[in-house]
Amino acid sequence: MNSGIDLQGTFIESLRDLGIPAGTAKAIWMPLPMVLMLIGATVGVLVATWLERKISASAQQRIGPEYQGPFGLLVPVADGLKLVFKEDIVPAKSDPWLFTLGPIIVVIPVFLSFLIVPFGQNIVISNVGMGVFLWIALSSIQPIGLLMAGYASNNKYSLLGGLRAAAQSISYEIPLSLAVLAIAMMSNSLDTVDIVNQQSGYGILGWNIWRQPIGFLIFWIAALAECERLPFDLPEAEEEIVAGYQTEYSGMKFGLFYLGSYVNLILSSLLVAILYLGGWDFPIPLNLIAGWLGVSELNPVFQIVTAALGITMTVFKAYLLVFVAILLRWTVPRVRIDQLLDLGWKFLLPVGLVNLLLTAALKLAFPFAFGG
């Protein structure tokens, strides 16, 4: 298996060759991936909001943005500037501290979750052993911020939206965790890099989506519900509760909710690509490609090219799922709150349990195919 290019090791070694001590070289390296992560996530949001407009326009037989820059690419930049400079209003009888902390608590865990997303064999900020469960733990913090924002607004519609957000998150985190457990059982690991490596070697035929089709559907539905995307955007249903927990927010505080929603969508799409679609793997195994080209897998140029293409594959798979999520938003009607909770507790939860037990049985019966 191609181990990929080690960016961290190469960077630190290059600095040491310049006479910089090893400790200082590591200290210089540490902030770089986090800065790149913040820039990448922010740019990803800009792309996602542009796609939202273009895909919705196409679904409704409209043109969409085209005059603000080439193909309307500057529309997301204008959105960001508007939110930054818009007046920040705090309701008179609200709790100002909780009102301010709410959007901060919502957005920080989403950005921190990018720490465990691998874009290549060694292209990951923090390769922790329980990466997927770290993401689930961090995503569990988000409803606290939503509930805090709804309560602090001193508005009955906001409070109802915050309560709905908490109920929705709890309902769908359990089926999502069961789907992750099935993947962990097959991979014998919760490390995102190990999960991708377990799918390597057979190209598209080795991807987990073929062995876990039910788990894939459970995870994707639960991820959409966690992101509060249509048809699951009940916490901010405009017809019923104005805009839910966002009702009293303006300026950059509202912008943080907006940012968190789209970053969460991109993060969820990346994790689906990693868990079920082979992550950075190609549909054709790399060793076959190296054999056809007549080069060694350890060739430095081949490693650099495959690392770059691996990042491209991960991002491509993620944005393919973002496209599906946006298309769903503009084609599927919103469900009712009782339908949303019934789907989570009465359908996805038992199906997730059956899928986990079935995975365990298949692991014992066919260990060569299910990671025995």
N, C-alpha and C positions, 0 to 999 in steps of 0.2 A: 504493500500500500504506500502511495506517495505521501510522505510526511509533511509536504508543503514547506514553504519558506518561513523561517523563524524571524519575524520582524523585530521582536524585542531583543533576541540574542544578537542579531546582526547590528542593530542600532547601538546597543551597549558596547559591543566589541569594537565598533568603529570609533566610538568616543574614547575607549581605552587606548586604542592605537594612537590617538592624538595626545595622549599623556594625561587624560582626565581619570582620576581614581574611580574604582568600580562603584563605590557608594554614591558618589556624585553623579555618575552616569545613570545609575538607576533612579536617582531623584529627578534628573532631567527627563527621563522617560515617563515617569509616573503620570504627570498631568496631561501629556500629549494624547493618549487614547481617550481620556475623558473629554478633552476639548473637541477632538474629532467626533466623538459620540454626540455631544451637544449640537455641533454644527450639522452633522449628518441627520439627526432627528429633526432639527428645525427646517432644514432644506426638504426633508421628506414630507413635512407638514405642508410646506408651500406647494410641492408637487401634488399632494393628495387633494388639496383644496382646488387647485386648477383642474385636476381630473374630475372632481365632483361636479364642477360647473360644465365641463365639456361633455361628460357622459350623460348628465341629466338633460342637457340641451339636445343631444343626439336622440335620447329616448323620447323626448317630446317634440322631435322634428323642428328644433330651433338651431341657431348657429352657436350661441354661447359667446363668451368674451373673445374679441378678436382685435379691438382697436387699442387696448392698453398694452403697448409693446407687441412684438411679433407673436401672433396666435393668442394674444391676450395673456401672455406669461407674466406681466407685471401686475395683474389683478391681485394675486395673493400678497405681493409687496405693499400695494395700496391698502389692503385690509389690515396688515400688520401696523403700518404707519398710523392709520386711523385709530386703531385700538390703543396704541401707545400714547397718542396726543389727545385722546378724548377725555373729557372731564370725569374724574373719579368721584362718584356720589355715594355717600354713606347715609342710609336712612336715619332719621332723627332718633327714633326709639329702638334702634338695633343695638346689638352688642358689638362695638367696633373691633375689639380684639378677635373675637371668634369670626366676625364677618371678614376680617382680613386673613386670618389663618386658614379659613376653609379652602379657598382656591389653591393656596400654597401646599396644603396637605394633599390635595387632589393631584397636583402635577408632579411633585417631587418623586413619589414612588414609581411613576411611569418612566421617568428619565433614568432612575437608578436601575430599573429592570433591564435596560440596554447593556448593563455590565456583563450579563451572562449570554448575550447573543453572539454566536460564532459566525463569522463571515468566511472562515477558512480554517485549516487545521491548526494553525497557530495565530490566527487573526481573531482574537477574543480578548476583551479587556480583563475579565476576571474568570478564569477557568475553575470555578468552585465545584465541588463534588455533588452538591445538591442544587444545581442551577435552576432546574424547572420548579422545584418546590420553593426556592427563594423568590422566583417570580410570583408564584401563587400567594406567598406570604406578603410580599410587597403590594400586590393588587388588593389584598384584604384591608389595607390601610385606607384605600381610596374612599370607600363608603363612609368612613368616619368624617372625612372632609366634606363630603356631600351633605351628610346629616347635619354637620356643624354649620354649613352655609345656610341650609334651610331653616334651622332653628334660630340662628343669629339675625336673620333678615326681619324677624318680627312680622311675618306675613303668612297667613294660613295656607296660601297656595304654595309658597316656598317650603313650608314645613311639610306639607303633603308630598311635594316632590322629593324632598330629602328622605322621608320615610319610605317612599316607593323605591328610591335608589338603593337604600340599605336592604330592603326585602328582596329586590331583584338580584343584587349581588350575592347575598347568602344563598338564594335559591339555585343559582347557576354555578357557583363555585364548587359545589359538591359533585355534580356530574362531570365538570371539567377536571376535577382532581381524580375521579375514577378513570377517566380516559387517559390521563397522564400516568396513573399507576399501571395500566395495561402496557403502555409503551415502556415504562421502567422495568416491568417484569420481563419483557422480551429482550431488552437491551442489557439487563443486569446492572443498570446504572441510572442515576438521575443527572449525570453530567451531560450537558448538551453536546459536547464534542464526541463523547462516547456513543451517544444516540445516533449521530450522523455517521460515525465510523461503522456502527453495526449495520447500517444500510448500504455500505460501500461494497464494491467488488462485483456487483451484478448489474450495474447501471439502473435503468428505470424499473427493472423487474425486482430489485432488492428494496425498493422504497416501502415504507411501512403502510402506505395507503392501501396496498393490496392485501396485507395481513390484518389490517385494522380498519376496514371500511366503516364499520359502525362507530368505532372510536373516533374516526376522523369527522363524521357527521356530528357526533355529540360535542366534540371539542369546538368545531366551527360554529355551531349554533350557540353554545355557551359563551364563546369568545365574542360573538356579535352582541349577545345580551350584556356581557360585562362592559363592552364599549358603548352600550346604549344606542346602538344603531337600529334604524328601522328594520324589521317591524317591532323592535323591542325598546323604543325610546319613550316608554311610559313615564319616567321621572320628569320629562320636560314636555309632555303632551300639550301642545298649544291650545287645542280646542277645550281641554278640560281644566288645566291648571296654569294657564297663561304661558309660563315657561319654566315652571317648577322651581327648583332651587336657584335658578339663574335670574329669576324675575327682577330682583332688586339690584342686580349687579350691572355695572357699566365700566367703560374704560378698560384698563389692563387687567383688572380682576376678572371681568367677563372674558377677556382674551385668554387668561390662563385656563379657564374651563374649556374654551374652544380649542386651545392648543393641546390640553390633556386628552381631549376626546380623539383628535386625529393622531396624536402620537401613540395612543393606546391601540388604535386601529392598525397602524403600521407595525407596532410591536407584536400584536396578536397574529398578524399575517406572517411576520418573520418566524414566529414560534411554530405556526402550523407548517410552514415550509421546512423548518428544521426537524420537527417531530415526525412528519408524515411524507414529505416530498424530497427527502434526501439532502436537505440543506444545500451545501456548495457542490454536491456531486452532479456530474453530468449524466444525461440519459444513457450515454455510452461509456463503459468503464475506461478510465484513464490509461490503464496498462495496455488496452487494445489500441488506443489512439497512439501511444508511444511506440508500440510495435509497428503500426502502419507507417509512422513517420521515420522509423529506424533510429530513434534516439532513446537514451536511457532516461528512466524516471527520475534519476538523481542529477540529471543535467541541470545546472543552475538556471539557464535561460528557460528551459521547459518548466521548471518550478515557478519562476516568476510569471510566466504566461498563464499557467494553470491557476496560480493564486489570484491573478487579476480576473481571469474568467470565472473562477469560483465565486468571487465577490459578486460579479455580474449575475451569475446564476441564482444566488441567494436573493438578491434584490429583485430580479425578474420574477421569480416564483412568488415573492411577497406581494409585488405590485399586481400580479395576475389575480391574487386573492383580494387585494384592495379593489380592483376593477369589479370583481363579483359582488363584493359588499356594497359598492356604490350603485351597481345595477339593481341589486335587491332593494335598496332604499327607494328607488324611483319606479319599482314595478309591484311591490308587495304592500298591501295596506297594513296599518298599525293594528296590532291585536289589543284586546281588552286586558285590564289588569288581572282579572280572574283567569283568563286564558293563558296569560303569561306565567302565572304561578302554577297553574295546573300542568302546563307543559314541563316546567322544571321539576316539580315534586312528584307528579303522577305518571310521567312518561320517561323523561330523560334519566331520572334517578334509578328507577328499576331497570331500564335498558342498560345503563352504565354498569350496574351491578352484575347483570347477566353477561355483558361483554367481558367484564373482568374475570368472572368464573370460567367463561368459555376460553379466554386466553390462557388461563392457568391449565385447563384441561388439554388444550392444543400444545402447550409447552411441554407437558409430560408425554403426550402421545407422539408428537413430531418435533423432537428437540433440535434437529438439524435446521428446521425452517423457522422455529419460534424461539430461538435463543436458549436452548436447554443447557 
